[in-house]
Amino acid sequence: MKKVIYGALILLLLFGQTVAAKQIPIEAFSAGSKYSQVKLSPTGEYLSFTSEVEGRDSLVVLELATNKIINVVRFSGNSEVGYYEWVNDERLALQKLYLKGWTDHPQYYGEIFGIDADGSGGKYLVGYQGQMQTGSRLKKATPLYGTSYILDPLVNDEKYMLVYTIPWGASKEPTTVVYRVNVKTGVRKRVTRSPSRMAAFLTDNQGHVRVSLSTDDYINQTIHIRDNNKDDWREFKLNANLTDISLHAFDGSGKKIYITASESGEAEGVFELNLGSGKVKKLLQDQVVSPKKLWVDNVNHELFAVELEPGYPTYAFVDNTAKMTQRLKDLIQSLPGDQIHLVSTTVDATKSIVLARSDINPGTYYLYHADKNQLQFLFNTKEGIDHRLMAETKPVSFKARDGLEIHGYLTLPFNKEAKNLPLVVMPHGGPHGPRDWWGFDSDAQLLANRGIAVLKVNFRGSGGYGRAFEHAGHQKWGSAIQHDIIDATKYVIEQGYADPKNMCIMGASFGGYSALQSSIIEPDMFKCAIGVVGVYDLPLMFEEGDVAARSTGQRYLTQVLGTDEAKLKAYSPSYNIDKLKAPVLIVHGGDDERAPIEQAESLVDALKKAKHPYEYMLLENEGHGFYKPEHRADYYKRVLAFLDEHLVL
């Protein structure tokens, strides 16, 4: 294994310095990412990235030879650039997103634009606003009424990319369609239609659509396969009982695919599926967590590494002889302390974009030159963050009161004795699907920079630990999930980290619910509670909001909450203020439709009626998450002032 020049030297110099703790301005934490989605064009002539400006992402293209910006792509109004791909040496295809106040993610309606690296040739390629075809022989990019995604950029094909579309129509779960789209004109031709509903697709190394994975009931899955681009889908009979299947990549031969799946509700493993024989071979499986990501070579589509995060992140390597495997191993050795990602590589593999990040480093991008075995620093994702002053985040695990093993993360202030610290418990949202990860978190680092320890808990119901663990939180929102959070708090007290008389709890979305509900279950545990864009009235979830508005959402709520109204009210903070002692700060967005404003109003009305101390911060033009940096800064200031009032810092 060889050391990469430059990276290791820089880090040794950096960590060799002794620095004193100091307070970093709030604006450094509230600012958005300056650089994301950093990619190389196929030949390495250009480097591109998205950057947040005034709360909206733009696409920037830089010519590497001159180090000059040659193009900046911005959408007008409330639109921004989303996911994008290089579709040939000179052209990019990019999604158009819309910023809506009612969701914590920009909304995507299936529109894809094309543009050349130098800014010429801008063209609407795919979407509902296409051109109507008339009698002219010149074909046009006609409207496509569906949500479309880039399936394969086909970087070795200058003219075309593959797009898959979820059609709009009467069916809530339609069959999906794959099109071959001309990257200059947007003219398209249907390649195939999925053999069953809501199918995902996998292409082989030649860009042929060979595998589909579909479900009719969101539980049972069916795999179909076909040869090359022939439209003769046939069902593939698995010689194994697998659930929660996801398609990832073909192997080099084109005869096998890599999937992730679970055998009996445990954490997912990585399996090799032989399309000819039907044989299934398990390659690896962690006893605790499902893979975080399978890393596939963007040139030959081969799987080379599996990223896992049971506590600290780690890699398992599938093919130790692969070029990207060796490159990744060398970089890991040369950039100690960081988790390393190879995010983009040229077709000839002479250059790669490297992202290094950790609990104290929000992200540093490098350009790796294979011919020189050198790293060239590009930029840091967040300006104003001196990672020498950031707080360490360490994994923790413990047994909950019923014996279930629970994992989480504890962030400890820099240059402060890790003993009897003020503590903020910070439950994540969801609760089903999301989980907390090791890495840089602005909320936790802001509090730690002010001398506060932060505890995050992957309670039962969290994603990433297998279906059985996730389902263990169903209909336990107000009981067992909260017990896990409370037991985690008791654990860090027992370990001597936290002062039991100097603790608060805060969270967003389901985390906001947990902040109130845990404070109701253990009224003497927390000195204050902060609920951000939270849900506080469970019966109201069936009546208001974007989840309740869909039939699938109603089925989801019935499954995870149940329909016993007495139990729902018993688990709702709005109905149990009489059990609450902690002062409350409520922060909500006026345009939130995931946790609509009625949720905050229900809690405020109950607090008023009980004459319970509370503060209320309403951001009128924000939704389920705060986009504008100035709003995030105001929110942080309000939170810090509230904590300063109720904690001894």
N, C-alpha and C positions, 0 to 999 in steps of 0.2 A: 504494500500500500504506500502511495507516495503523497507527501505533503504538498498542498497547493500553495504556491508562492503568494505572499502579500496578506492574505486573510488572517493567518495565525499571528503574524507579527503585529498587525494592527490591534488585535484583541489583547495580546499580551501587554502591549503598551498601555492600552486603555484600562485593563483591570489592575495594572501595576500601580496606578495612581490612587492615593488616598483622598477621599473627598468627605466633606462634612455635610450632614443633612441640612437641607434648606427647603423652604416652602416654594413650590413651583406655582406660577399663576394658574388660576382656574381655566383661562382661555386656552392653555396648552392641552388640557384634557378635553375641552369641549369642541376643539377644532376637528373638522373632518379629515379624512385621509387625503394627503396630497398626491399620492401615487398608488394606483391599484391596477389590476389586470395588465401587468407589464408583459409585453410579448415581442418576439422577434419576427420579422417577415421571413418567409421560407428560406431565402438566400442570405439573410442577415444584413441586407442593405439598410433596413429601417428598424427602428425601435418604436414601439407604440405603448401608450398607457392611458388610463382614464384618471382624471383629477377633478376633485370637488371644488367648484368655484361658486360662491354665493348659494350654497346648498344644492347645486345641481352638477352632475357629472358631465364632463366634456371629454372628447377623445383627442389626444395629442399624438402627432406623428413626427419623429425626429430622424434625420438622416445621419447615420452613424459616422460616415466618413468625414463629415464637416461638423458634426455635433450641433447642427442647427435644426430648429423647429421649422418644418415646411408646411404643416397643416394643423389646424385646430377645428374640430367638428363640434358645433353646438346646436342644440335644438332650441327653438323659441318657446315662450310661454312657460307652462308648467311641465315641460318635457325634458328628458335627459337621455344620455347614452347609456345603454345597458350592456349586456354581454355582447362581445364581438369576436370575430375570427378573421384571420388573413385567409382569403380564399384562393389567392395566387400570389405571385411575387410582388404585384403592384396594387392589389385591390383588397379592400376590406368590406365585410358585411357586418352590420351592427343593428342591434335591437333598439327600438324607440320605446322608452318608458314614460309613464305619466305619474307625476307626484300628486297623490291624493291624500288629503288630511286624515281619511278614515282608516288608514292601514299603516303598519310599521314597515311595509315594503312598497316600493314603487309598483304601479300596476302595469302589466304588459298585455297588450291586445293583439299580439301576433304580427306586428309591423317590422319588417326588415328592410334596411336601406343599404345601398352599395355606394362606395366612393373610392377613388384612386388615392394613393398615398400622397400625391401632390395637391389634392383637393379638387381635381377635375373629375368629370364623369359621375357626378352625384345623381343617384337614381333610386326611386321607390321601387323595390324589387318584389316584395311580398306583403300582402295585407288587404284589408277590406276597402282601401281607398285606391285600388288599381284603376287602370284605364279600361273603358268599355270597348270591346272589339266591334268594329263595323265591317263594311264590305271590303276594306282594304286588304290586300294580300300580306301587308306588313303586320306580322303578329305583334300583339301588345301584352303587357303584363296585366291581365284582367284581374278584377277583384277576387280575392280568396277569403271567403267568410269562415274564418276559423283562427285558432291561436297556433301560430307556426314557430318552430324552433329549428335551429341549424343542427342537423343530424351528423353530417360529415362535411367538412369544408373541401374535401378532395383536393388537397394542396398540389398534387401532381397533375391535376386537370385544370388547365387555365380557364376553361369556359364555364364549368358547372360546379355547383355544390348540391348536396342533398338536404332537403328540408322535410320535416315531418309535421303534420297538421292535425290538430284536434278540431274537427268541424263544429261550427255552431249550428244549432237546430233544435228540434223538439226533444231529441234524445239527450238525457243528462250524461250518459256514458256511451258516446258514439264509437264507431270503428275509426281508427286513425289512418292517415294516408301519407305516403312518402312521395315527394316530387323531386325530379331533377330540374334545377332552376338555373337558367343562364345568368351568370353573375354580372353581366353588363346590361342586359335588357330586361331581366325579370321574367321572360317567357319560360313557361314551365311545361313539363310533361309528367304525367303520373307514372310512377315506377311500380307501386303496389299499394294495395289496401290491406289493412290488418285482417287476419282471419277471425278475430274475436275483438271484443270491446276493449277500449282504452289500452291498446298495446304500446309497449316500448319496443324499440328496434335496435339491432346490433349489426354493424357493417363489418366486413372482413377487410384484409389489408389491401384489396383491390377496389374497395368502395362498393362492393355488392351487398345488398340488403339480404342477409342470410338467416337471421333469427328474430323472432318476435316473442314477447312475453305479455300475456294479457290476463284479465280477470273479469268475470261477470258479476262478482259479488264482493270484491275487495278482500276476500279471504282465500279462496281457492285460485291457484294460478295454473295457466296452461302455456307450455312452450311449443311453438311451431317453428319448423325449419324449412328451408328450400335451397335449391342449388343455383348458385350464381344469381342472375336477375330474372329467373323464370318465375312465373306467377303460380306455381303449383305448391302452395303451402301444405304441409302435412304435419299432423300432430306428432310431437316427440314424446315418447313414453319414457319417463324417468324410472330408472331402476333404483330408486331411493325415495324415501318419504321426506321431502324437503318443503319448507314453507319460507315465507319472507324472501323470496328469490329476487336478486337483482343481476342484470347482465352487465359485464364489464369489458371484456376484450377477447379477441381470438388469439391463439398462439401462432407462432411463425409458420406452421404447416397449413393453417387454415382448416384443420380437421377437428380442432378442439376449441372450447371456449372456457373462459374463467367466469365463475359466478360467485356471489356470496349468498348464503342461505343458512337456515336453521333447521336442525333435525327434530327437535322436540321443545321448542320455545326457549332454548338457551341462547347465549350470545352467538351471533352468526359466525360461520367459518368461511374459508375460501375453498372452493371446489373446482376441480377440472372435469369438464363434461365432454366426453367423446361423442361427437355427432354421428359417427358411423356405427359404433357398437352400442351406444347408449350407456356405457359404463360411467360411473361417477366415482371420482377419486378425491378424497379430502386431502388438501395440501397443508392447511394449518387452521388452528382454532384456538383463540385465547379463552381461558377458563372464565374470564370476567366480562370482557367487553367485545363488542362487534368491531370490525375494522372501521377506522375513521375514514380512510380513503384508500383506494387501490390506484397506484401510480402506473400509468400506461405511457409508453414512449409515443410522443405525438407524431413521430415520423412513420414507424413501422407498426404502431398500434399494439405492441407487445407489452404484457404486464411484466414489470421488473421489481416492484416493491409494494409491500402492504404496510400502511401506517396504522399503528395501534396506540391507544391511549388509556391504559388501565389506571395510571397515575401520571407519571411523566411520560411524554410521548416516546415511541420507539419504532423501529422498522423491523420487518421480517422480509428477507429477500427471496424471491421466487427462483431467479436464475442468476447464480453467482458469476456466470461467464458473460452476462450481458454488459454492453458498454455503459449503459446508464447506471447499472448497479455499481460498477467500479467507480464511476464518476461521483455518484452520491456518497459512497463510502469515503472517498478521498476528501470530499468537502466536509463531511461530518467530522473527520479527524482534524481538519484545518480550521474549523469554526466551532470550537468547543463551547458548550453551554447553550447553543441555539438549536432549534429544530430547523432542518434544512429542507427546502423544497426546490426541485428542478421544475420551474413553472413553464418554460418554453425553450425549445431547442431548434436550431436550423436543420434543414433537410440533410445536410452533409455532416451534422453533429459537430461542427467546428466551434460553435458558440452556444452557450446556454444562459438563460436568465436564472439567477439563483436568489431565492428569498430566504433570509435568515431571520428568525424571530423567536421570542421566548417570553417568560413571565415578566421580564424587565425591559425587553426590547419589542416595541410595537411593530417593527419590521424594517429590515435593511435590504435593499436590492443591490445585487452585483451582476456584472457581466463576466462570465467565465470564458477565457480563450483557451481552447484545448491545445492548440499548437504550441503555446508558450507555457501551458499549465499555470495560468495566472488569473487572479480575480481583480476586476476593475470595479471600484466603488461607483455606484450610480446615484442613489439617494435614499434617505430615510423617509418612511411613510408619514411620520408625524414630526413636525418641527416644534422645537421648544421643549422636547422631552429628553432630558439627560438620563440615559438608562443607568448610569452609575448611582443615581439617587433614587431609583425605583425599588419597590419592596419585593422581597422573595415570596413566591407562592409555592407552598408545599402540599403534596397530596396527603390526605388523612383518610382513615377507614376505621370503622367501629361496628359493633353489633347493636342493632336496634333492640328495643325492649322485647320483641318477639323472636329475636335470634337472627333476623335477616341482616346480611352484611350490606352496609351502606358506605359509599365513597363520597368524597368531597375534596375541597381545596381551602386552605387557610393562608391568607396573605398577611404577612407580618411586617410592621413598619421598619424602614431602614434605620440602622444605627440607634435602635432602641431595644432594651432588654425585653425578650419575649416572655414576659411574666406579668400577670395581673393587668393586662392591657384593656383599655376600653374596646368594646367589640360591637360591630354591626353585623348581624346575620342577614344574608342577601339571597333569598330563595329565587330560583330562576322561573321563567314563564313556562307556558305550555298548558298543563304539566306533562302531557303525553307526547313524546317525540323528542323535544329538546333536552339537552343535558349541558352541564358546565364542563369546560375544558381547561386544561393547564395552558396558560398563555397570558398575554398582556390584556388587561381589562381596565378601561379608563375609569369606570365607577370605583372599582376596588382600589386602584392606584391613587386616585384623588383622595380618598379617605385615609389610606395608609400614609400618604404624604403629610396628612394632618395628625398623624400619630395614632390612628385607629386600626385595629386588626379587623379583617373581613373574613367571614366564613361563608362558603358556598356549599350547598348540599345536593348531591344527586339522589334525591329521595326516590322511593318506589314510585313507579309511574314514569320516571325519566326514560328517555330513549338511550340506545347504545349499549344496553345490558341484556338484550334479548326480549322476546315477546312476553315471556312469563313475568319478568320483572316489571315491564311496562303495564301489563294487565293487572298486576298486583295493586296498582293505584286506582283502578276503576272503582267508582262509587265509594272511594275512601278519601275524597278531597279534604273533607273537614275533620278526618280522624287520623288514620294511619299515616298519611302523608305528613300531616302536621306533627305527629309523634316522632317521625324521623328527623324533622327539622329541630324539634325540641331536644331529642336525644343527642343530636349532633352538637347542639349548644352545650348541653351538660358534659359531653365528652371533652370539649376543649377547655371547659372550666376545670374538670378533673385533672387534665394534663397540665394545669397551671398557667395556660396562655391568657385566659380572660378573667377579668374581675366580675364576679357574678352580680355585683351591685352597680355595674356601669356598662349596661348593654342596651342596644336598640335593635330594631329589625326593620328592614325596608326591602321592597321589591317592586317589580313592574309586571303588569298583566296578572297571570296567576300568582306571581310573586307578591303583587300588591294584596291579593286575596289572602295569601299566607301570612303576610305581615300582620293583618288584622286578626285572622283566625287563630294563629299561634298565640297572639297576645290575649285572646279571649280564653283559650284553653289553659294557659299559664299566666294569669293576670299579674303575678308578682315578678315575673322573669325579666320583662323589658321595661326600660324607662321611657321609651317612646316607640311609635310605630309610624312608618311612612308607606303609604300606598300610592303607587304611580300607575295610571291608566289601568286600574284594577277592576275586578268584578267582586261585588260585595253582596249581591242579592241573587242567589242561584235560581229561584223560580223565574226571575226576570230574564234569565238567559234564554229561556224557551220562547220569549215574546219579543225581545228587542235585539238588534244587532245582525251582522251579516251571516253569522253561523245559523241563527234561528231562521233566517230567510230562505234557507235551502233545505230541501227534503233530506239530503245527505247530512246536513248539519243537525237536523232534528234527530236523525238516527244516531249520530255521534253523541249528542247530548244524552239521549236515552241510555246509551250504552255506558258512558263514563260517569253519569250522575245518577241515573235511575229516575223514577217518576213519583216516588213517595214524597208528596209535598211537605209533610211534617218533618221528614228527614232533611229535605232540602232547606227548609227554614232553620232547622236546628244547626245546620252547617253554614248558615249565612250570617256574616258579621252584622248586616243591617238589622237583623232580628234579635241580636244578642248583645247589644251595647251595655246592658245592665251588668254583664260579666266583665266588662273591659275597664281597666284602670289606666293604661298608658295613654298619654296625650297623643293626638293623631295629626299628621300632615297628609293632606290629600292633594295629589297633583294629577290633573286630567287634561285631555285635549278636547276642545269643543267639537271637533269634526270626527271624533273617534266612533267608528261603527263596529269595530271588533268588541270593544268594551264601551258601549255607547254612553253618552253623558248621563243617561238615566241611572246608570250604575252609581256614579259619583253622587248624583242627587239623592238617591235612595239612602246612601250612607250619611250624607250631610243632614238630611231630614231626621234620621234616627239620632244622630249626635246632638242636634239642636233640641229635639224632644227630651233627651236624657240630660241636657245641659252639661254634656261632656266636653272637655277642652279639645279644640281642634283648630287647625288652620287649613285654608283651602286656596290652592293656586290653580287657576284656570287659564290655559293657553288656547285662546279662541280658535286660531287658525291652524292648530296642530291636531294630530290624530293619535293613533296607537304607536307612539314613538315621536321623538322631536327631531325634525330635520335640520332646522336652521341653527347654525352655530351659536347665534346670539340667544336663542331660546334655550339651548342646552346650557349655556353659561348662566343664564338667569335661574334655571332650574337648579344647577349645582350650588349657586349662591344661597338659594332658599333652603336647600337640604343642609348645607354646612351650618347655616345660622340656626336651624332647628336642632341639629345635633349638638351644637355648641351650647344651646340653652338647656339641654336635658342630660348631656354627658359631662363628666369631668375630664377635660382634655389637657 
